[in-house]
Amino acid sequence: MRIAIASDDQEGLKGQMSAHFGRCPFYTVVDVEDGQVLRVEVVENPYYQSHVPGMVPQFIKSLGAHVIIAGGMGPRAIEMFEQFGIEVVTTGGSAPVDEVLGAFLEGSLRGARACEEHHRRC
């Protein structure tokens, strides 16, 4: 399984997850098999400065991700990711990447709750 985590920095598992999926500068991309982390890569978000609706879901799909985890996401974006077969998980805020990944792998972090009012409240 390949998981993309919206990230505020280049620190990988030691970094901070971003509160927003599209306006983050990086994605921490993690390959996992049988609950074990096999590979971690930090990828720049090419749409960070010019957030164009629909482009980030296509980009995440091009990375081969099966799951995207972010602090927040609007309903239209959730729909777009799901159309690409990518599971969406939102946390409602920012958190350490390793903690978010651990919670997801343990099964205690699932599902997406759409942000309201143009991403002001998640």
Secondary structure, DSSP 8 states (H G I E B T S, - for coil): -EEEEEESSS-GGGSEE-S-SSS-SEEEEEEEETTEEEEEEEEE-TTSSS--TTHHHHHHHHTT-SEEEES---HHHHHHHHHTT-EEEE-SS-EEHHHHHHHHHHT--------BTTTTB-
